[in-house]
Amino acid sequence: MMGSKLNSVKFRTRKSMKIIIVVGLCCFFYVLGAWQRSGVGRGDSIALKITRETECGILPNLNFETHHSNDATIQSSKVKTYKPCSAQYSDYTPCQDQNQAMKFPRENMEYRERHCPPTKEKLRCLIPLPKGYVVPFAWPKSRDYVPYANVPYKSLTIEKAVQNWVQLEGNLFKFPGGGTMFPQGADAYIDELASVIPIADGTVRTALDTGCGVASWGAYLFKQNVLTMSFAPRDSHEAQVQFALERGVPAVIGVLGTIKLPYPSRAFDMVHCSRCLIEWTLNDGMYMMEVDRVLRPGGYWLLSGPPINWRTYYKTWKRSKVDLQKEQKRIEELAKLLCWEKKYEKGDIAIWKKKINDGSCQRERNSSIKMCNVASADDVWYKKMQVCINPFPSVKSLNEIAGGKLKKFPDRLYAVPPRVSSGSVPGITSESYEEDNKLWKKHVNAYRKMNRLLSYGRYRNILDMNAGLGGFAAALESSDSNSWVMNVAPTIAKKNTLGIIYERGLIGIYHDWCEVFSTYPRSYDLIHASGVLSLYQNKCEMDDILLEMDRILRPEGTVIFRDSVDVVIKVRKLASGMRWKTRMLDHEDGPLVAEKILIAVKTYWVVDSKNSTMYSNGKSV
């Protein structure tokens, strides 16, 4: 009897111990899972360390080791070292090289278009800084002042002196805000436009400035929360796009020539030409038709300069009254053909508004102009312009806006874009769009922990090399009004999402990263590269893409890579030969996730007369 009781007690004790062990293990794995998902612990302490180390704009002593890769491994393996280019290449733009351009026809501005060097002629070296280069001023001071050493070209201060484009004051360029057709300043000019166009209420968010000069129009529209994509060729007006970027204004090197603009259809709420010197009536109005392609239904086209107000300026322009009158008449005819309604003409300014659908316009039935193929509207990379009109998307009523109605900004930023809700982009639904937004809010929050400078306005000009649906830019836009993002849609991506990005009130461009970008050296403060190197595996050399990133990144600028661990390890090795400081981090969901993050910072170095490298700390190599 006693033995039976003892056995019963032992059984109950063992059973209790099993329950305690099971409960204990459950609690342990619950806490472990929560730790991995929250990033608290090892990853969080690393983020805190990076936060402290980035307060001066650069990441010193970056020697963090993950279990995937460490500095000893990099040092023990053979690392390719990239030498600096000659000082003459400090402003090198390979695909818009002036000497190369002269080999191409001048007709239709073909010689000012992209003409990239063949692979064997590529420079595989690091672009040096101009002598005396300093980090640009923070916004908004950068809008008005640029250090002379950063863009050492004086010609515009003389050529455009009376138009208030730019002035040289000591060792600084000052930008009074003037333009050829608004020498008294952009503010007064924009106020006049706003008397006709709903600029201030969020209806107009995205704008295109064709032949932008130093981009003062776009610079001053920031106050109205309008985001402007500006472009101009690299021509006799030295470095006008470079000035724009140094000022903190979105711009690319570009021209209306023979190929389509690198933007999707129905991208812009407003397109602007202020004495842009584009021959709008050339080739049966082909350039106006290209503007029509990128202009949204209900959008506005602004023209100031020839031939508007020709009675006042015909002598100044050294053209006959008859020619100018004939040119304006032809513009009016083309505008009618495109279903643009003239809303305003006073003094130097004329404004047209594009109809909201084809049912609200009466095209001439006997017109000789053909309609473009709908399927080719967004197929633009190196595709020739055609003399044809892009048809409006179909509508069910006369009051419906073709392509879908957009909300006013900022509501537009997270509203489901019409291209998504209509199913225009295969594979993207309203649900997947919402999930993508949640994911990028999470990623950007993690980036802020890793680099506090993201929260303190250190980065003005930002480039997203593989923008997807624009989630990265949207997450930044919703919390940082001092930065803007150039969203790049790679031309080899499976899904064409750039139209969605524009419908969110963001801007971007098509590009193939096997070629260099249409910009000057030192254009961006921060580059985001999520999955872009995996995308281009077996397409072109990784070091060519990294060298291009180095060319367009400012000294002490940052790159955030997000990619598979194998790609990140390879990037880290190549970066060590490019004078970049790097730190490899686990995914925000923990070390078991194969995707990793690499933060790289470009060091400040210059080349002396002997072509030896000097770093900011005074050490030479």
WOHUTA-V549665 format. One record per residue. N is the residue number from 1. PHI is phi in whole degrees, -180 to 180 (none if undefined). OMEGA is omega in degrees with one decimal (999 if undefined). NEAR is the number of other C-alpha atoms within 12 Angstrom. Layout:
BEGIN
N | PHI | OMEGA | NEAR
N | PHI | OMEGA | NEAR
END
This chain:
BEGIN
1 | none | 178.5 | 7
2 | -63 | 179.0 | 8
3 | -63 | 178.9 | 9
4 | -64 | 179.2 | 10
5 | -66 | 179.3 | 11
6 | -62 | 179.1 | 12
7 | -63 | 179.7 | 13
8 | -64 | 179.3 | 14
9 | -65 | 179.9 | 14
10 | -63 | -179.6 | 14
11 | -63 | 179.9 | 14
12 | -64 | 179.6 | 14
13 | -64 | 178.8 | 14
14 | -63 | 179.8 | 14
15 | -64 | 178.5 | 14
16 | -64 | 179.7 | 14
17 | -63 | 177.9 | 14
18 | -61 | -179.8 | 14
19 | -64 | -179.9 | 14
20 | -63 | -179.7 | 14
21 | -64 | -179.7 | 14
22 | -63 | 178.9 | 14
23 | -62 | 179.2 | 14
24 | -62 | 178.9 | 14
25 | -65 | 178.4 | 14
26 | -61 | 179.0 | 14
27 | -63 | -179.1 | 14
28 | -62 | -177.9 | 14
29 | -70 | 175.6 | 14
30 | -64 | 179.5 | 14
31 | -64 | 179.4 | 16
32 | -62 | 179.2 | 18
33 | -63 | 178.8 | 18
34 | -63 | 178.4 | 17
35 | -62 | -179.1 | 20
36 | -66 | -177.2 | 23
37 | -73 | -178.2 | 23
38 | -83 | -177.8 | 21
39 | 81 | -179.2 | 31
40 | -74 | 179.1 | 24
41 | 111 | -175.5 | 21
42 | -61 | -179.7 | 23
43 | -63 | -177.8 | 32
44 | -70 | 178.2 | 29
45 | -67 | 176.8 | 18
46 | -67 | 177.7 | 29
47 | -60 | 178.9 | 32
48 | -64 | 179.7 | 23
49 | -65 | 177.8 | 25
50 | -64 | 179.0 | 36
51 | -56 | -179.0 | 28
52 | -67 | -175.3 | 22
53 | -82 | -178.1 | 23
54 | -101 | -175.8 | 33
55 | -69 | 179.7 | 22
56 | -101 | 174.4 | 17
57 | 95 | 179.6 | 31
58 | -145 | -176.8 | 34
59 | -100 | -179.8 | 33
60 | -80 | 174.1 | 25
61 | 53 | -177.0 | 18
62 | -81 | -176.2 | 27
63 | -125 | 179.1 | 25
64 | -67 | -178.7 | 28
65 | -117 | 169.4 | 24
66 | -97 | 178.9 | 26
67 | -76 | 179.6 | 16
68 | -88 | -173.5 | 26
69 | -159 | 175.7 | 30
70 | -144 | -176.4 | 24
71 | -63 | -179.2 | 26
72 | -63 | 178.6 | 17
73 | -64 | 179.5 | 19
74 | -64 | -177.3 | 24
75 | -69 | -177.9 | 17
76 | -75 | 177.3 | 11
77 | -88 | -177.4 | 16
78 | -73 | -179.2 | 13
79 | -107 | 177.6 | 21
80 | -77 | 179.1 | 21
81 | -102 | -179.5 | 20
82 | -96 | -177.6 | 25
83 | -83 | 176.3 | 24
84 | -72 | 172.3 | 32
85 | -73 | 175.0 | 27
86 | -63 | -177.6 | 25
87 | -59 | -178.9 | 24
88 | -67 | -178.6 | 18
89 | -98 | -175.1 | 23
90 | -62 | 178.2 | 30
91 | -119 | -173.0 | 34
92 | -70 | 174.5 | 35
93 | -124 | -168.5 | 39
94 | -55 | -175.9 | 36
95 | -87 | 174.0 | 31
96 | -130 | 179.8 | 36
97 | -72 | -175.1 | 29
98 | -61 | -179.1 | 25
99 | -67 | 178.6 | 19
100 | -67 | -176.6 | 22
101 | -60 | -175.9 | 25
102 | -67 | 178.2 | 18
103 | -84 | -174.5 | 15
104 | -111 | -177.6 | 19
105 | -62 | 177.1 | 16
106 | -83 | -178.5 | 14
107 | -59 | -179.7 | 16
108 | 57 | 175.8 | 24
109 | 60 | -178.3 | 27
110 | -60 | -177.1 | 27
111 | -69 | 178.0 | 30
112 | -96 | 179.2 | 34
113 | -83 | 178.7 | 40
114 | -70 | 173.6 | 38
115 | -139 | -172.3 | 28
116 | -84 | 179.4 | 28
117 | -69 | 175.5 | 20
118 | -65 | -174.4 | 14
119 | -54 | -176.4 | 15
120 | -69 | -179.4 | 9
121 | -101 | -179.5 | 12
122 | -66 | 173.6 | 24
123 | -83 | 177.6 | 27
124 | -107 | -179.8 | 28
125 | -145 | -176.3 | 29
126 | -93 | -178.3 | 44
127 | -68 | -178.5 | 40
128 | -81 | 176.5 | 41
129 | -82 | 169.6 | 40
130 | -68 | -177.3 | 32
131 | -60 | 176.8 | 22
132 | 84 | -177.2 | 22
133 | -57 | 175.5 | 28
134 | -130 | 177.6 | 26
135 | -63 | -177.6 | 33
136 | -58 | 176.8 | 39
137 | -64 | 175.4 | 27
138 | -75 | 174.0 | 26
139 | -71 | 12.1 | 27
140 | -95 | -179.7 | 23
141 | -61 | -177.4 | 22
142 | -64 | 178.4 | 29
143 | -61 | -172.6 | 37
144 | -106 | -175.6 | 35
145 | -138 | 176.2 | 32
146 | -134 | 176.8 | 39
147 | -61 | -178.9 | 33
148 | -58 | -176.6 | 28
149 | -62 | -177.8 | 24
150 | -75 | 178.6 | 36
151 | -137 | -169.9 | 39
152 | -79 | 179.9 | 28
153 | -131 | -173.1 | 28
154 | -100 | -168.2 | 29
155 | -58 | -178.8 | 20
156 | -68 | 178.6 | 31
157 | -68 | 178.5 | 27
158 | -93 | -175.4 | 17
159 | -65 | -176.1 | 18
160 | -113 | -174.8 | 27
161 | -58 | -175.0 | 21
162 | -78 | -177.9 | 20
163 | -100 | 175.0 | 26
164 | 61 | 174.3 | 30
165 | -67 | -172.9 | 39
166 | -156 | 178.9 | 40
167 | -131 | 177.3 | 31
168 | -103 | 178.6 | 28
169 | -124 | -177.1 | 17
170 | 65 | 179.8 | 13
171 | -101 | 179.4 | 20
172 | -127 | 165.5 | 28
173 | -89 | 175.6 | 36
174 | -114 | -178.9 | 31
175 | -113 | -177.4 | 39
176 | -70 | 178.9 | 35
177 | 97 | -179.8 | 35
178 | -86 | 176.1 | 35
179 | -149 | -177.0 | 39
180 | -55 | -178.2 | 35
181 | -101 | 174.1 | 36
182 | -141 | -177.1 | 32
183 | -62 | 179.2 | 24
184 | -85 | 175.9 | 19
185 | 122 | -177.0 | 26
186 | -71 | -177.3 | 33
187 | -59 | -179.5 | 25
188 | -64 | 178.8 | 20
189 | -63 | -179.9 | 30
190 | -66 | 177.1 | 35
191 | -60 | 178.2 | 21
192 | -66 | 177.7 | 24
193 | -62 | -176.7 | 34
194 | -69 | 175.6 | 25
195 | -73 | -179.8 | 16
196 | -116 | -173.4 | 25
197 | -107 | -179.8 | 29
198 | -75 | -175.3 | 26
199 | -78 | -167.6 | 30
200 | -84 | -171.4 | 23
201 | -101 | 178.5 | 18
202 | 93 | 176.8 | 28
203 | -65 | 175.7 | 31
204 | -98 | 179.8 | 42
205 | -123 | -177.6 | 43
206 | -107 | -178.6 | 45
207 | -133 | 177.1 | 47
208 | -125 | 177.9 | 48
209 | -109 | -176.9 | 46
210 | -90 | -176.2 | 44
211 | 70 | -161.9 | 40
212 | -81 | -172.6 | 47
213 | 65 | 178.2 | 48
214 | -94 | 170.3 | 55
215 | 67 | 177.8 | 50
216 | -67 | 177.7 | 50
217 | -59 | 178.4 | 50
218 | -65 | -179.0 | 47
219 | -62 | -177.1 | 45
220 | -83 | 175.7 | 33
221 | -73 | 177.1 | 37
222 | -57 | 179.6 | 34
223 | -64 | 178.9 | 25
224 | -95 | -177.3 | 28
225 | 63 | 175.1 | 30
226 | -104 | -177.4 | 38
227 | -102 | -172.4 | 45
228 | -111 | 169.9 | 44
229 | -93 | -178.5 | 50
230 | -110 | 172.9 | 48
231 | -143 | 176.6 | 43
232 | -159 | 179.4 | 43
233 | -77 | 168.9 | 42
234 | -88 | -173.8 | 39
235 | -138 | -177.6 | 26
236 | -66 | 173.4 | 16
237 | -79 | -169.6 | 24
238 | -54 | 164.8 | 28
239 | 58 | -178.6 | 37
240 | -63 | 176.9 | 40
241 | -69 | 176.9 | 42
242 | -63 | 174.7 | 42
243 | -58 | -178.5 | 51
244 | -58 | -178.2 | 48
245 | -68 | 176.1 | 48
246 | -63 | 178.0 | 48
247 | -77 | -177.8 | 42
248 | 90 | -177.0 | 47
249 | -118 | -179.7 | 46
250 | -61 | 179.8 | 49
251 | -162 | 173.8 | 52
252 | -138 | 172.5 | 48
253 | -78 | -177.7 | 45
254 | -169 | -177.3 | 41
255 | -160 | 168.4 | 37
256 | -83 | -175.3 | 38
257 | -128 | -179.1 | 36
258 | -111 | -178.8 | 30
259 | -108 | -177.8 | 29
260 | -65 | 174.0 | 36
261 | -65 | -174.9 | 44
262 | -82 | -179.6 | 45
263 | -131 | -179.4 | 44
264 | -77 | 176.0 | 39
265 | -69 | 176.8 | 42
266 | 54 | -175.1 | 44
267 | -91 | -166.8 | 47
268 | -113 | 174.6 | 43
269 | -79 | -173.5 | 47
270 | -155 | 176.0 | 43
271 | -124 | -169.1 | 45
272 | -129 | 172.3 | 40
273 | -137 | 176.4 | 44
274 | -113 | -173.5 | 41
275 | 43 | -175.7 | 28
276 | -79 | 176.3 | 31
277 | 63 | 174.3 | 26
278 | -89 | -179.8 | 32
279 | -83 | -171.0 | 31
280 | -65 | -177.4 | 35
281 | -91 | -178.2 | 28
282 | -65 | 176.3 | 23
283 | 53 | 177.6 | 23
284 | 59 | 176.7 | 27
285 | 82 | -175.8 | 30
286 | -59 | -178.1 | 35
287 | -71 | 174.8 | 38
288 | -67 | 177.4 | 46
289 | -68 | 176.6 | 41
290 | -70 | 173.7 | 41
291 | -61 | 178.9 | 46
292 | -61 | 179.8 | 48
293 | -61 | -175.5 | 45
294 | -90 | -178.9 | 39
295 | -91 | -179.9 | 45
296 | -70 | 168.7 | 45
297 | -55 | -174.8 | 44
298 | 90 | -179.5 | 40
299 | -84 | -172.7 | 43
300 | -121 | 171.4 | 45
301 | -114 | -177.7 | 45
302 | -112 | 178.5 | 44
303 | -130 | 172.4 | 42
304 | -131 | -172.4 | 36
305 | 118 | -174.8 | 35
306 | -51 | 2.5 | 40
307 | -97 | -176.7 | 42
308 | -62 | -178.5 | 34
309 | 62 | -176.1 | 27
310 | -65 | 179.9 | 29
311 | -62 | -180.0 | 23
312 | -84 | -166.8 | 19
313 | -111 | -172.1 | 22
314 | -58 | 178.1 | 20
315 | -72 | 178.0 | 14
316 | -61 | -179.2 | 15
317 | -82 | 179.4 | 20
318 | 56 | 178.3 | 15
319 | -136 | -177.5 | 19
320 | -79 | 176.9 | 19
321 | -60 | -176.8 | 22
322 | -63 | -179.1 | 14
323 | -64 | -178.2 | 19
324 | -68 | 178.2 | 27
325 | -64 | 178.5 | 21
326 | -64 | 179.6 | 19
327 | -65 | 179.9 | 26
328 | -66 | 178.2 | 28
329 | -60 | -179.7 | 19
330 | -67 | 176.2 | 23
331 | -61 | 178.4 | 35
332 | -61 | 179.9 | 29
333 | -66 | 179.5 | 24
334 | -64 | 179.5 | 36
335 | -61 | 178.4 | 39
336 | -64 | 178.7 | 28
337 | -63 | -179.0 | 34
338 | -85 | -177.2 | 44
339 | 67 | 172.5 | 38
340 | -104 | 179.1 | 37
341 | -105 | 179.7 | 30
342 | -73 | -176.9 | 27
343 | -109 | -171.2 | 25
344 | -164 | 166.1 | 25
345 | -151 | 179.4 | 23
346 | -153 | -178.6 | 20
347 | 60 | -174.4 | 22
348 | -92 | -169.4 | 28
349 | -118 | 170.2 | 31
350 | -129 | -176.7 | 33
351 | -132 | 174.0 | 35
352 | -115 | 174.8 | 36
353 | -119 | 178.4 | 33
354 | -75 | 178.7 | 40
355 | -61 | -175.1 | 35
356 | -83 | 175.6 | 34
357 | -164 | -175.9 | 33
358 | -75 | 177.7 | 31
359 | -74 | -178.6 | 22
360 | -96 | 177.6 | 24
361 | -131 | -178.8 | 24
362 | -116 | 176.4 | 18
363 | -77 | 178.3 | 25
364 | -66 | -176.4 | 15
365 | -66 | -177.1 | 10
366 | -95 | -178.1 | 9
367 | -63 | 178.1 | 17
368 | -85 | -179.6 | 14
369 | -77 | -179.5 | 23
370 | -90 | 177.5 | 21
371 | -91 | -179.7 | 22
372 | -74 | 173.8 | 23
373 | -73 | -177.0 | 18
374 | -58 | -175.6 | 17
375 | -65 | -176.1 | 15
376 | -97 | -174.7 | 22
377 | -60 | -179.9 | 36
378 | -109 | 177.6 | 36
379 | -95 | -166.1 | 28
380 | -123 | -171.1 | 30
381 | -67 | -177.5 | 26
382 | 60 | 178.0 | 23
383 | -95 | -176.8 | 17
384 | -69 | 172.0 | 24
385 | -66 | 177.9 | 34
386 | -128 | 175.8 | 29
387 | -84 | 178.7 | 28
388 | -157 | -178.0 | 31
389 | -106 | 176.8 | 36
390 | -74 | -178.5 | 37
391 | -69 | 172.3 | 36
392 | -67 | 168.2 | 35
393 | -60 | -175.7 | 28
394 | -69 | 178.5 | 20
395 | -132 | -179.3 | 20
396 | -100 | 179.5 | 14
397 | -147 | -178.6 | 13
398 | -69 | -179.1 | 15
399 | -93 | -177.5 | 18
400 | -82 | 177.6 | 22
401 | -83 | -179.3 | 27
402 | -60 | -178.5 | 32
403 | 88 | 177.3 | 33
404 | 105 | 179.2 | 30
405 | -84 | 178.2 | 29
406 | -102 | 174.3 | 38
407 | -72 | 174.9 | 22
408 | -71 | 177.9 | 26
409 | -80 | 13.7 | 30
410 | -91 | 179.4 | 29
411 | -58 | -179.6 | 20
412 | -61 | -171.8 | 28
413 | -60 | -176.8 | 35
414 | -116 | 173.2 | 36
415 | -66 | 178.8 | 26
416 | -68 | -177.4 | 32
417 | -66 | 179.7 | 37
418 | -56 | 179.6 | 31
419 | -64 | 177.2 | 36
420 | -82 | -176.5 | 31
421 | -63 | -180.0 | 25
422 | -88 | -178.5 | 21
423 | 73 | -176.7 | 21
424 | -70 | 178.8 | 23
425 | -109 | -176.2 | 24
426 | -55 | 176.0 | 16
427 | 90 | 179.4 | 18
428 | -117 | -179.3 | 27
429 | -115 | 176.5 | 22
430 | -59 | -179.2 | 25
431 | -67 | -179.7 | 15
432 | -68 | 175.8 | 21
433 | -64 | 179.1 | 32
434 | -64 | 178.9 | 23
435 | -65 | 178.4 | 18
436 | -63 | 177.7 | 25
437 | -63 | 178.7 | 29
438 | -62 | -178.8 | 21
439 | -63 | -176.5 | 22
440 | -75 | 171.4 | 27
441 | -63 | 178.0 | 25
442 | -65 | 179.5 | 24
443 | -61 | -177.1 | 31
444 | -66 | 174.9 | 32
445 | -61 | 176.6 | 24
446 | -66 | 177.7 | 36
447 | -59 | -178.9 | 36
448 | -66 | 175.3 | 29
449 | -69 | -178.8 | 28
450 | -76 | -176.1 | 39
451 | -146 | -176.8 | 40
452 | -63 | -178.2 | 28
453 | -62 | 176.3 | 30
454 | -63 | -177.5 | 38
455 | -97 | -172.8 | 28
456 | -122 | 173.3 | 23
457 | 71 | -179.7 | 28
458 | -69 | -174.9 | 33
459 | -108 | 178.8 | 38
460 | -97 | -178.7 | 42
461 | -92 | -176.2 | 41
462 | -123 | 179.4 | 44
463 | -121 | 172.5 | 43
464 | -107 | -171.1 | 43
465 | -74 | -178.1 | 46
466 | -144 | -161.7 | 44
467 | -78 | -179.5 | 42
468 | 59 | 179.8 | 39
469 | -93 | 179.3 | 47
470 | 86 | -176.6 | 46
471 | -63 | 178.5 | 39
472 | -62 | -179.3 | 42
473 | -64 | -179.2 | 42
474 | -65 | 179.1 | 42
475 | -64 | 176.6 | 34
476 | -72 | -177.5 | 36
477 | -59 | -175.8 | 34
478 | -72 | -177.6 | 27
479 | -131 | -176.4 | 21
480 | -144 | -178.3 | 23
481 | -83 | -177.5 | 29
482 | -92 | 179.7 | 29
483 | -126 | 171.6 | 37
484 | -136 | -175.8 | 44
485 | -123 | 169.7 | 45
486 | -89 | -177.6 | 47
487 | -87 | -179.2 | 41
488 | -102 | 173.1 | 43
489 | -102 | 179.7 | 40
490 | -58 | -176.5 | 35
491 | -68 | 180.0 | 33
492 | -96 | 179.4 | 24
493 | -63 | -178.1 | 24
494 | -68 | -178.0 | 15
495 | -117 | 179.0 | 21
496 | -90 | -171.7 | 37
497 | -110 | -174.0 | 43
498 | -64 | 176.8 | 42
499 | -62 | 176.7 | 42
500 | -64 | 179.9 | 48
501 | -59 | 179.1 | 46
502 | -67 | 178.7 | 50
503 | -69 | 175.2 | 45
504 | -86 | -176.7 | 46
505 | 87 | 176.7 | 46
506 | -113 | -179.8 | 49
507 | -122 | 179.5 | 47
508 | -176 | -172.1 | 47
509 | -157 | 171.5 | 47
510 | -81 | 176.7 | 38
511 | -162 | 173.9 | 35
512 | -108 | -174.6 | 29
513 | -75 | 168.8 | 36
514 | -76 | 175.7 | 32
515 | -119 | 179.0 | 33
516 | -78 | -177.2 | 35
517 | -79 | -177.6 | 42
518 | -82 | 179.9 | 40
519 | -154 | 178.5 | 43
520 | -84 | 170.5 | 43
521 | -59 | 173.4 | 39
522 | 64 | -177.9 | 45
523 | -88 | -168.6 | 45
524 | -124 | 177.2 | 47
525 | -86 | -176.8 | 44
526 | -143 | 175.4 | 40
527 | -119 | 177.7 | 46
528 | -110 | -176.0 | 44
529 | -127 | -179.4 | 41
530 | -102 | 176.4 | 37
531 | 72 | -173.9 | 29
532 | -71 | -178.3 | 39
533 | -74 | 172.4 | 35
534 | -65 | 179.6 | 29
535 | -60 | -175.3 | 29
536 | -98 | 174.5 | 29
537 | -60 | -178.9 | 22
538 | 69 | 175.8 | 10
539 | -101 | 177.0 | 18
540 | -160 | -174.3 | 20
541 | -73 | 180.0 | 23
542 | -63 | -177.6 | 29
543 | -68 | 175.3 | 33
544 | -66 | 177.9 | 32
545 | -67 | 179.7 | 32
546 | -66 | 177.3 | 42
547 | -65 | 176.0 | 37
548 | -68 | 175.6 | 39
549 | -61 | 178.2 | 49
550 | -64 | -178.9 | 45
551 | -63 | -173.2 | 40
552 | -94 | 179.4 | 42
553 | -93 | 177.9 | 41
554 | -75 | 174.7 | 43
555 | -60 | -174.5 | 40
556 | 69 | 172.1 | 36
557 | -82 | -171.7 | 41
558 | -122 | 170.1 | 44
559 | -119 | 172.9 | 45
560 | -111 | 175.7 | 44
561 | -96 | 171.4 | 43
562 | -132 | -173.8 | 40
563 | -162 | 178.4 | 34
564 | -65 | -175.1 | 29
565 | -61 | -179.5 | 30
566 | -64 | 179.1 | 23
567 | -66 | -177.6 | 32
568 | -63 | 178.4 | 38
569 | -64 | 178.6 | 35
570 | -65 | 178.4 | 31
571 | -62 | -178.2 | 45
572 | -61 | 179.2 | 45
573 | -67 | 179.3 | 36
574 | -64 | -178.0 | 32
575 | -63 | -179.5 | 39
576 | -66 | 176.3 | 34
577 | -95 | -177.3 | 30
578 | -116 | -179.2 | 36
579 | 66 | 173.9 | 37
580 | -104 | 170.9 | 40
581 | -96 | -173.3 | 35
582 | -131 | 171.8 | 40
583 | -144 | -178.3 | 43
584 | -99 | -175.7 | 45
585 | -128 | 174.8 | 50
586 | -73 | 171.5 | 42
587 | -57 | -177.8 | 35
588 | -63 | 177.9 | 37
589 | -89 | 174.9 | 29
590 | 119 | -173.5 | 26
591 | -71 | -179.2 | 28
592 | -80 | 178.5 | 20
593 | -79 | -174.6 | 19
594 | -70 | 178.8 | 21
595 | -75 | -178.6 | 27
596 | -122 | 179.3 | 37
597 | -122 | 176.2 | 41
598 | -124 | 175.1 | 45
599 | -103 | -179.0 | 43
600 | -124 | 177.7 | 47
601 | -125 | 178.8 | 40
602 | -79 | -179.3 | 41
603 | -79 | 178.2 | 35
604 | -90 | 176.7 | 38
605 | -148 | 178.8 | 34
606 | -132 | 177.7 | 35
607 | -109 | 179.0 | 31
608 | -88 | -175.9 | 22
609 | -64 | 179.7 | 12
610 | -94 | 179.3 | 13
611 | 65 | 173.2 | 19
612 | -95 | -174.0 | 19
613 | -92 | 176.2 | 29
614 | -120 | 179.2 | 23
615 | -92 | -177.3 | 22
616 | -64 | 178.6 | 21
617 | -85 | 176.5 | 13
618 | 93 | 179.1 | 11
619 | -78 | 178.0 | 13
620 | -117 | 179.9 | 16
621 | -126 | 999 | 18
END
